[in-house]
């Protein structure tokens, strides 16, 4: 449930799913407590985790470190802070200072850190080599039955190219939720940082019928509160979870669990939410997706 002043209160809940399908458990990953899957000679480190439809790569790079990719699909880069990177894709090259989001087109690409840099890369489920590197790959050896599989949305009519969206160019307003960007297969909701703990009288428990929410903790400490609905099978019931995580970390929140996240303690807090495929409910709200003119929604998503 959302408060009346929360823009999400106008969203539709969506349709039902199979009431007998098993419900996955919350999965959380605190990156710096895990051994990295890749390291560089300069000391850069990279970790990989996944959800049903995407892989999330988190990197802490030293100046001069280079991340190289060659693939058939575009991918998404999140710069959570004021890091500077140089992104080259084909004949295009851009120097980007965050915070912001970069969409990298298919083909060969490189990301070069200009000084120490922290970043996330998001790859959809067609990027099989990345999925295989993920520490929780075994959890998805069989598709999770509650999660709808990825069906990519239309490609950009103007063609694939390097696209940069800086938060500074998209200030938040009270009439829309977050700062949302999408590609044909991934959606990023990049919020603004908050100071101090969340008001315990202004929580927002809600659920999603058939898609995972991937919450990236960029700054501060959080508790992810998750309640698993009862099914007709007693063996599927489980106690409420209150998972405490620091930053940087990721939480894969499965449907149709009821969930909300609570910033804890003093200081700066920031969550970035990631979805694959893009959310139809967010996309149907006029003005919420900042690059909707570049990435059209399918015909069944009607903007209102």
Secondary structure by P-SEA (a helix, b strand, c coil): cccccccccccccccccccccccccbbbbcccccccccccccbbbbbbbbcccbbbbbbbccccbbbbbbccccbbbbbcccbbbbbbcccccccccccbbbbbccccbbbbbcccccbbbbbcccaaaaaaaccccccccccccccccccccccccccccbbbbbccccccccccccccccccccccbbbbbbccccccccccccccccbbbbbbbcbbbbbbbbbbbbccccccccccccccccccccccccccccbbbbbccccbbbbbbbbccccccccccccccccccccccccccccc
